[in-house]
Every structure is written in C-alpha cells, then in structure tokens.
C-alpha cells in the first residue's frame, strides 16, 4: 500500500522524462515479466504524466509543485499506482510460491491439501508426592509424556520436568496431540479436564516405579498430581503461510510416487520426519519403455509378476509424544494412511527411525536480563535464569528437531539459535553431546554406563547416518549462565 512517506520519497526522486524518451520507454520492464509481475512505481507514473502534459499543452504549461495541473497529475498517478499494486496482488495470488492468505488456501484446496489446523497449547501444574531415597534422588518426566482426559483427548508435555527433594511443584507447558479446535480443552467441562496419565506410554516407567514405592496399587496420579485449571488455546488457528506453502510446494501432482507417500505420512499426527526408501522401483516408474505400449496390455513394467509383492520402506521419526505400538499406535495409523495410496501389489514396510539424542552444552553470557546476585549456582537456579534457559531450549528444539534424515547438527547454527534470544550477549565453549555413543567408541569388555555421553570437541558437528535423525534432549542444566 502506498503511504504518505512513499509519496514524499517519490516526489524527491522524480526522474525527468521527455516526450521522445517516453515513446520508447513507456512500457519498460513493467507488467508480467519472467521474474513475476513488476508494477510501475508512483514516481515513474507521475514522470510519464508530466511528460504527456508538456507534450499536449505545450512546454510552457505550469506543472511546478503546487500548481493545479500538477496536483491533478499527482492524484491521477497515485490512483494508477494503486491499480498496479492491486494487479500485482491478484497475479501473485494465482501461484503457490507467491500467493498469500485466503488465495493460498484456495490453491491448496485445489491440490487436495486443505490448510491444516495447529495444535492447541497451554499449561498445567504438576505436584510430585512420591518418595525420594538413596536410589532415586530425582525424577524426570520426559518431554512428550502423554496425558488423557475422561473424554479421550490426548495431551503431551512440551518440555521435560525434573523433580527433586527441593522442587516438587512445577508449571509445565503442554500441547494437544491432535490438531484442531475440538482440542481446545476447557477444564470447566468434566470430559475435557486433563486428570490422568496415559498408562500405555513407555515414558511413564519412572513415575510408575515411584508410585509403586508408595504402596502396591498406587496410581501414578497419586504420585504426581495433575492440576488443569487453564484452558488450552490455539487449536482453531491454521498453519501460517510459510509453513503451508512449503507443504504445497512439496506436494506431488501425481499418485503412486514416493513424494505422495511422504506428504501423506508427514501429515499424520505424531510424525516428525519421514523418508521413503524405494529400492526396487515399485513406486516411482521411470522405465524408458513407458510411452511405447498400451497400458491395457501391460502394467508397471515389462513382464512383471503381479503375484510377487514388491515392498518399499517407510522410515518414520515419531514425535516425543507418539506411541509406536498398539492398535491406535503410530505404526498402525501410518499403515492405514498408506493403504489407499500404495499401488496394487506394492506394500509398505514401516520402520521406526533410529534417533540420535543430541544435547547442547554452553556457557551463556547475558546482558539486560535482571538476574539476582550470588554465586553461579544460585544465579542459574533463579526464576529469571530458568525462564531464559527455557526460551533458549525452545529455540534449540526447533532447530534440531526440524533436521531431516542424515542431516548434520551444526554447532554454529545452534549458537546462532541461542544468540537470537533477547538478552544473550555471547555463547562460549559450545559443545554438542550425543547419546548413544557411536558403536566404535563403546568398550564392551566392561559394564556399559547407561548415562554415558559422547562430548564432541568445540566446533565439531554431529553427523548422523543416512537412516538416523537427530532428537534434541532439553536439559536446562547443560546451559550455564556465567
């Protein structure tokens, strides 16, 4: 939209165009070009109007700033500039790379991919009442641990929480497992109140052990009380334009291809990354014989035996909240999604991807964050420091968990993610940690330490294998404010 400052700037930079020049340059590099639609700027339109006025009314006509004719020409050029801008928006809205808002939504619907909903988010309070002893000095509930409502809604912890003898209460961010407005859970409605843990989640083992120490038959809700008093919100919102545009650009315009399978599986709730491995060519058909025979006589390829099934591999990296096994598990949902998409006689082999747990150790120098005085331990344990660390952890999680299969974790990009947080002045001695350790570094002659980590050298990147994907471990204790 043209503003008053744009008009003033255009008047100050107004080019001088005579009639002869206008006859050869009026069209110029404007309109529909190879690079898209280029509207004429206001200054160009006004300069052309002045040249036309001098040619029609004579060179002695008064078109100086403030004259009546000049004001009329300025108003006319401004309306023409708005028309050009409107045409640019209309043309941009015709293609996926440039469309915005409702126009992008309509294009996605034409492709058969309506704009998906976001997942609702909120916070709950957890109060740990279980015992601590010599063997259990702390209890960590991992990010992704699933909770339930009596109405069957699924919710997951968005961050891990650690309970100690001095910290038994915590306010934790949660996220609905399924997207959509029906998961904007209102605690005033009995069927939408988050009040129980999902007993099928394998991440609940630590809390179940703590509940057993309180007495046989003790429910995990008694060991860790759940208080849900604020509604979850945001499930009615749709994907933002940039995220939705990337989905549409990846979407294939055909069926029975690896790309079609990846898009379909990637939209299943609980899928973080997906990779299709089609070694036998059962999905993507690129034989040179295609186009040279009648499809009614032959199918897929030359002399193919339809009685011998073909298989393609689907590598799925689940989110932290996903449960893989079971009738309602992620593996079953992926198989159900592919059932109507796979070609006849071509079957998916669905595998859970190998994940490499990645942590980030670093010293953080802050500036402008009100921190209490005291030694380093007390400063890092303070509420402002913990809040800053959680914001940094969210940035690191967004970077690392978005990496694809075999994509390296860069310490430089991790440092850049930390530096983008307001209040961070510097990052020192940043190192990536890895669990499990690479096979070549494990000493099988001795008892392996389940908590052993590989600490990479400063500046060293972590490179997973082609069938592995990185997963961020959100431990705020790894970040030290100095």
C-alpha positions in Angstrom: 0.0 0.0 0.0 1.3 3.5 -0.9 1.8 5.7 2.1 2.5 9.4 2.5 6.2 8.7 3.1 6.3 6.8 -0.2 4.7 9.7 -2.0 7.2 12.2 -0.5 10.1 10.0 -1.4 8.9 9.5 -4.9 8.5 13.3 -5.4 12.0 13.8 -4.1 13.4 11.2 -6.5 11.2 12.1 -9.5 13.0 11.3 -12.8 13.0 13.7 -15.7 11.5 12.2 -18.8 11.0 14.0 -22.1 8.4 13.0 -24.7 10.8 11.2 -27.1 12.2 9.1 -24.2 8.7 8.3 -23.1 7.7 7.0 -26.5 10.5 4.4 -26.3 10.4 3.5 -22.6 6.7 3.8 -21.6 6.2 0.1 -21.4 9.6 -0.5 -19.8 10.4 -3.6 -17.7 7.0 -3.5 -16.1 4.0 -5.7 -16.0 4.3 -9.5 -16.4 7.9 -10.4 -16.6 10.0 -13.6 -16.3 10.6 -12.6 -12.7 6.9 -12.1 -11.9 4.7 -9.1 -12.0 6.5 -5.7 -11.7 4.2 -2.8 -11.0 5.1 0.7 -12.2 6.2 2.9 -9.2 4.4 6.1 -8.4 7.4 8.2 -9.4 7.5 6.7 -12.9 3.8 7.2 -13.4 4.0 10.8 -12.3 7.0 11.5 -14.6 5.1 10.0 -17.5 2.1 12.1 -16.7 4.2 15.3 -16.6 5.9 14.4 -20.0 2.4 13.8 -21.5 1.1 17.1 -20.2 4.0 19.1 -21.6 3.6 17.4 -25.0 -0.2 18.1 -25.1 -0.4 21.5 -23.5 3.0 22.9 -24.6 6.3 23.2 -22.8 5.2 26.5 -21.2 2.5 24.8 -19.1 2.8 25.3 -15.4 3.5 21.8 -13.8 5.6 23.1 -10.9 4.9 21.8 -7.4 1.8 23.4 -6.1 0.1 24.2 -9.5 -3.4 22.9 -10.2 -2.3 20.8 -13.1 0.5 19.2 -11.1 -2.0 18.4 -8.2 -4.3 16.7 -10.7 -1.5 14.7 -12.2 -0.3 13.6 -8.8 -3.7 12.4 -7.8 -4.1 10.5 -11.1 -0.7 8.9 -10.8 -1.5 7.8 -7.2 -4.6 6.0 -8.3 -2.8 4.4 -11.2 -0.1 3.2 -8.7 -2.8 1.7 -6.5 -4.2 -0.1 -9.6 -0.8 -1.5 -10.5 -0.4 -2.7 -6.9 -3.8 -4.4 -6.9 -3.0 -6.1 -10.2 0.3 -7.3 -8.7 -1.5 -8.8 -5.7 -4.1 -10.5 -8.0 -1.4 -12.1 -10.2 0.7 -13.1 -7.2 -2.3 -14.9 -5.7 -2.5 -17.2 -8.8 0.6 -19.3 -7.9 1.6 -21.2 -4.9 5.1 -19.6 -4.5 3.7 -16.1 -4.2 0.1 -16.5 -3.0 -0.9 -15.4 0.5 -3.8 -15.8 2.9 -7.1 -17.0 1.5 -5.7 -17.2 -2.0 -3.0 -19.7 -0.8 -5.8 -21.7 1.0 -7.8 -21.9 -2.2 -4.8 -23.2 -4.2 -4.2 -25.8 -1.6 -7.8 -27.0 -1.7 -7.5 -27.4 -5.4 -4.4 -29.6 -4.9 -6.4 -31.7 -2.4 -4.4 -30.4 0.7 -6.6 -28.1 2.8 -4.7 -25.9 5.2 -4.2 -27.9 8.4 -5.0 -26.7 11.9 -2.4 -26.0 14.6 -2.4 -27.9 17.9 -3.7 -26.3 21.0 -1.2 -25.3 23.7 -1.4 -24.4 27.4 0.0 -25.1 30.8 -0.7 -27.4 33.7 0.6 -27.8 37.2 2.3 -30.9 38.4 2.9 -31.7 42.1 5.1 -34.7 42.9 4.2 -36.5 46.2 6.4 -39.7 45.7 9.3 -40.6 47.8 13.0 -39.9 47.3 15.6 -42.3 48.6 19.2 -43.4 48.0 18.4 -44.9 44.6 16.0 -42.2 43.5 17.4 -38.7 44.2 15.4 -37.1 41.4 12.6 -37.9 38.9 12.5 -36.6 35.4 9.3 -36.7 33.3 10.4 -36.5 29.7 9.0 -34.2 27.0 6.3 -35.9 25.1 4.9 -37.9 28.1 1.2 -38.4 27.3 -1.8 -37.4 29.5 -5.5 -38.1 29.0 -8.9 -36.7 29.7 -12.0 -38.7 30.6 -13.3 -37.7 27.1 -10.4 -39.4 25.4 -8.4 -36.3 24.5 -4.6 -36.8 24.2 -2.2 -34.2 25.5 1.6 -34.3 25.8 4.3 -32.5 27.8 6.0 -29.9 25.6 9.1 -29.9 27.9 10.7 -32.2 30.4 10.4 -31.5 34.1 12.7 -32.6 36.8 11.6 -33.1 40.4 14.0 -33.1 43.4 13.6 -33.0 47.1 13.7 -29.2 46.9 11.5 -28.9 43.9 8.2 -30.9 43.9 5.9 -28.4 42.1 6.2 -27.3 38.5 4.2 -25.5 35.9 4.7 -27.3 32.6 3.8 -26.4 29.0 1.6 -29.0 27.3 0.4 -29.5 23.7 -2.6 -31.3 22.3 -1.5 -34.4 20.4 -4.2 -34.0 17.6 -4.7 -30.7 15.9 -8.0 -28.8 15.6 -10.3 -26.6 17.6 -12.0 -29.6 19.3 -8.8 -30.0 21.4 -9.1 -26.5 22.9 -9.6 -28.3 26.2 -11.7 -26.4 28.8 -11.2 -27.6 32.4 -14.6 -26.5 33.4 -16.1 -29.3 31.3 -15.6 -32.7 33.0 -14.8 -34.6 29.8 -12.1 -32.1 28.8 -10.2 -31.8 32.1 -6.7 -33.3 32.0 -6.6 -35.5 35.0 -4.7 -38.8 34.3 -1.5 -40.2 32.8 -1.6 -42.5 29.7 -0.7 -46.0 31.0 0.4 -47.1 27.5 3.2 -44.5 27.3 6.6 -46.3 27.9 8.0 -43.0 29.2 5.8 -43.4 32.3 8.1 -46.1 33.7 9.9 -43.8 36.2 6.7 -42.4 37.6 5.2 -45.9 37.9 8.2 -47.1 39.9 7.8 -44.1 42.2 4.1 -44.9 42.7 4.9 -48.5 43.5 7.3 -47.3 46.2 4.3 -45.5 47.8 2.4 -48.8 48.1 1.1 -51.5 45.9 -1.7 -50.4 43.7 -0.9 -46.7 44.0 -2.0 -44.8 40.8 0.6 -42.6 39.1 -1.9 -39.7 39.5 -1.4 -40.1 43.3 2.4 -39.9 43.0 2.2 -36.9 40.7 -0.9 -34.8 40.9 -2.2 -33.0 37.8 -3.9 -29.7 38.1 -5.6 -28.4 35.0 -7.2 -25.0 35.6 -6.4 -23.0 32.4 -7.9 -23.9 29.0 -5.7 -25.0 26.1 -6.0 -22.5 23.2 -4.9 -22.1 19.6 -6.3 -25.2 18.0 -8.6 -23.2 15.9 -5.7 -21.4 14.1 -4.4 -22.6 10.8 -0.9 -23.2 9.6 0.9 -19.9 8.7 1.5 -19.1 5.1 5.2 -20.0 5.0 4.7 -23.5 6.5 1.7 -24.2 4.4 3.5 -23.0 1.2 6.4 -25.4 1.8 3.8 -28.3 2.1 2.2 -27.4 -1.1 5.5 -27.0 -3.0 6.5 -30.5 -1.8 3.1 -32.0 -2.7 3.4 -34.1 -5.9 0.9 -33.7 -8.8 0.6 -37.4 -9.3 -0.1 -40.6 -7.2 1.9 -43.8 -6.6 5.1 -41.8 -6.1 7.5 -41.6 -3.1 6.7 -37.9 -2.8 3.0 -38.6 -2.5 3.6 -41.1 0.3 5.9 -38.7 2.2 3.4 -35.9 2.1 0.6 -38.2 3.3 2.6 -39.8 6.1 4.1 -36.4 7.1 0.6 -35.1 7.9 -0.2 -38.0 10.3 -0.3 -36.7 13.9 2.8 -37.9 15.7 5.1 -38.0 12.7 8.2 -35.7 12.9 10.1 -36.8 9.9 9.5 -39.4 7.2 11.7 -40.9 4.5 10.6 -43.3 1.7 13.2 -45.8 0.5 12.1 -47.5 -2.7 15.0 -49.7 -3.8 13.0 -51.9 -6.2 11.2 -49.1 -8.1 7.7 -50.3 -7.2 6.5 -46.7 -6.6 8.4 -44.4 -9.0 8.1 -45.8 -12.5 10.7 -44.3 -14.8 11.4 -47.2 -17.2 12.2 -46.0 -20.8 9.6 -48.4 -22.1 6.8 -46.1 -20.8 5.0 -44.3 -23.5 5.7 -47.0 -26.1 3.0 -49.6 -25.2 -0.7 -49.8 -24.3 -1.4 -49.7 -20.6 -4.3 -52.0 -21.1 -1.9 -54.8 -22.2 0.9 -54.3 -19.6 1.1 -52.9 -16.1 4.0 -51.0 -14.5 6.9 -52.7 -16.3 7.9 -55.4 -18.7 7.0 -59.0 -17.6 6.2 -58.0 -14.0 4.8 -60.9 -11.9 1.8 -59.5 -10.0 1.8 -62.5 -7.8 5.2 -61.5 -6.3 4.7 -58.5 -4.0 7.0 -55.5 -4.0 8.0 -53.7 -0.8 9.1 -50.1 -0.1 10.5 -48.9 3.3 8.9 -46.1 5.2 11.3 -44.7 7.8 9.2 -42.7 10.4 10.7 -40.5 13.1 8.0 -40.0 15.7 7.5 -37.0 17.8 8.3 -37.3 21.5 4.6 -37.7 22.3 3.9 -40.5 19.8 3.3 -44.1 20.9 4.6 -46.5 18.3 2.9 -49.9 19.1 -0.7 -50.8 19.6 -3.9 -50.8 17.7 -4.0 -47.0 17.9 -0.3 -46.6 17.7 1.6 -44.5 15.2 2.7 -47.5 13.1 -1.0 -48.6 12.7 -2.0 -45.0 11.7 0.8 -44.8 9.1 -0.2 -48.2 7.6 -3.9 -47.1 7.5 -2.9 -43.8 5.7 -0.8 -45.7 3.1 -3.4 -48.3 2.4 -5.4 -46.3 -0.1 -2.3 -44.7 -1.7 0.0 -47.6 -2.4 -0.2 -49.3 -5.8 -1.7 -52.8 -6.0 0.9 -55.4 -5.1 3.3 -52.9 -3.6 3.4 -53.0 0.3 4.9 -50.7 2.8 7.5 -51.9 5.4 7.1 -49.4 8.2 10.0 -48.9 10.5 10.6 -46.6 13.4 13.7 -44.5 12.6 16.9 -44.7 14.6 17.2 -41.5 16.7 20.4 -39.9 17.9 19.8 -37.9 21.1 21.6 -34.6 20.9 22.3 -32.2 23.8 23.9 -28.8 23.8 26.4 -27.7 26.4 27.3 -24.0 26.5 28.2 -21.1 28.7 25.8 -18.1 28.2 26.7 -14.5 28.7 23.7 -12.4 29.3 23.1 -8.6 29.1 19.9 -6.8 30.1 18.4 -9.7 31.9 17.6 -8.9 35.6 19.4 -11.7 37.5 19.9 -11.9 41.2 23.3 -11.6 42.8 25.2 -14.5 44.3 27.3 -17.4 43.2 26.9 -19.1 39.9 24.8 -22.0 41.2 22.2 -19.7 42.9 22.1 -17.4 39.8 21.4 -20.4 37.5 18.7 -21.7 39.8 16.8 -18.4 39.9 13.5 -18.0 38.2 14.7 -15.4 35.6 17.6 -17.6 34.6 15.4 -20.7 34.3 12.9 -18.7 32.2 15.7 -17.6 29.9 17.0 -21.2 29.6 13.6 -22.4 28.7 13.4 -19.9 25.9 16.8 -21.0 24.6 15.8 -24.6 24.9 12.7 -23.9 22.7 14.9 -22.4 20.0 17.4 -25.3 20.1 14.5 -27.8 19.9 13.0 -26.0 16.9 16.3 -26.2 15.0 17.5 -29.7 15.9 14.1 -31.5 15.7 13.5 -30.0 12.2 16.6 -31.6 10.7 16.0 -34.4 8.2 17.5 -37.9 8.0 21.3 -37.9 7.9 21.4 -34.1 8.3 24.2 -32.9 10.5 23.7 -30.9 13.7 25.8 -27.7 13.3 27.2 -26.1 16.4 27.4 -22.8 14.5 23.7 -22.9 13.8 23.0 -24.0 17.4 25.0 -21.0 18.6 23.1 -18.7 16.2 19.8 -20.0 17.6 21.0 -19.1 21.1 22.3 -15.7 20.1 18.9 -14.8 18.6 17.3 -14.9 22.0 16.9 -11.5 23.6 19.3 -10.9 26.4 22.0 -13.2 25.2 25.3 -11.3 24.6 27.7 -14.2 23.9 27.9 -18.0 23.7 31.1 -19.7 24.9 32.5 -23.2 24.7 29.5 -24.6 22.9 29.7 -28.4 22.6 27.3 -31.0 21.3 26.7 -34.2 23.3 25.5 -37.5 21.8 23.7 -40.5 23.3 24.0 -43.3 22.5 27.7 -43.2 21.8 28.9 -44.4 18.4 29.5 -48.2 18.3 33.2 -47.9 17.7 33.7 -46.0 21.0 31.9 -48.4 23.3 34.0 -50.7 25.4 32.0 -54.0 25.6 34.6 -55.6 27.9 33.3 -53.6 30.8 29.8 -52.8 32.1 28.4 -50.0 29.9 27.2 -46.9 31.7 23.6 -46.1 30.5 24.2 -42.4 31.2 27.5 -42.2 29.3 27.6 -39.4 26.8 29.9 -38.6 24.0 31.0 -34.9 24.3 32.2 -33.6 20.9 35.0 -31.2 20.6 34.3 -27.5 20.5 33.1 -26.6 17.0 32.6 -30.3 15.9 29.4 -31.1 14.1 27.4 -34.2 14.9 26.7 -36.3 11.7 24.0 -39.0 11.9 23.9 -41.8 9.4 21.7 -41.7 6.4 18.9 -43.6 8.2 19.2 -41.7 11.5 17.6 -38.5 12.6 18.7 -36.1 15.4 16.5 -35.6 18.5 17.1 -32.8 21.0 17.4 -33.6 24.7 16.1 -30.5 26.6 18.2 -30.4 29.7 18.5 -26.8 31.0 21.3 -27.9 33.3 23.6 -28.2 30.2 23.3 -24.4 29.8 25.3 -22.3 32.3 24.9 -18.6 32.7 28.2 -17.0 33.6 
